[in-house]
Amino acid sequence: MRCLCHAASSCNLTLGCVDGYCGPFQLSRGYWRDAGLHVLPDDNPSRDGAFLDCAQDYSCAQRIVEEYIIRFGSDCNGDSVSDCDDFAMLHFNLKDDCTASLDGTNFGRRYSTCRPTSDPPDSDDGPPRRING
C-alpha cells in the first residue's frame, strides 16, 4: 500500500482532487463505486462529499484500494504470480486493462523507487563472520 500511495501522489495527504482523481491514492469516483462505496465511519455513501472525505483520508482510501484489489486483482503482468507489481498495474490501469505497462509513466517511475523486491540475499557472502572472538 505504501508504494501504491507513493506512486500515485508521493503520498501527498493534502493533495485534494486533480482532474477528478482525489486523495493520496488518486482515486476516481468510478474506482470508489467499483470498490463498494466505502466511506468514513458513520457516513453514508449517498451523502455529497462522502467519496471526497474518504478518498482524502489515508485509512479510508486504503480500504477502497484493498477492496478494489480483492475484487479485480489478477496476474496483470503474466508472470504466473499475483503480487505488488500486479496490484500497481491494476491500480493505475484499472480493471478493464491492467496489462498495460507502467513504463514511461510518472506512476511507474515512482513505484519503481519503492517496490518490494523478492531477490534472495547474495549467496556469495557466506555466513556472517565474528570479529574479535
Residue, then its C-alpha position, 0 to 999 in steps of 0.5 A: m500500500r505504501c508504494l501504491c500511495h507513493a506512486a500515485s501522489s508521493c503520498n501527498l495527504t493534502l493533495g485534494c482532487v486533480d482532474g477528478y482523481c482525489g486523495p493520496f491514492q488518486l482515486s476516481r469516483g468510478y474506482w470508489r463505486d467499483a470498490g463498494l462505496h466505502v466511506l468514513p465511519d458513520d457516513n453514508p455513501s449517498r451523502d455529497g462529499a462522502f467519496l471526497d472525505c474518504a478518498q482524502d483520508y489515508s485509512c479510508a482510501q486504503r480500504i477502497v484500494e484493498e477492496y478494489i484489489i480483492r475484487f479485480g486483482s489478477d496476474c496483470n503482468g503474466d508472470s504466473v504470480s499475483d503480487c505488488d507489481d500486479f496490484a500497481m498495474l491494476h491500480f493505475n490501469l484499472k480493471d478493464d486493462c491492467t496489462a498495460s505497462l507502467d513504463g514511461t509513466n510518472f506512476g511507474r517511475r515512482y513505484s519503481t523507487c519503492r517496490p518490494t523486491s523478492d531477490p534472495p540475499d547474495s549467496d556469495d557472502g557466506p555466513p556472517r563472520r565474528i570479529n574479535g572472538 
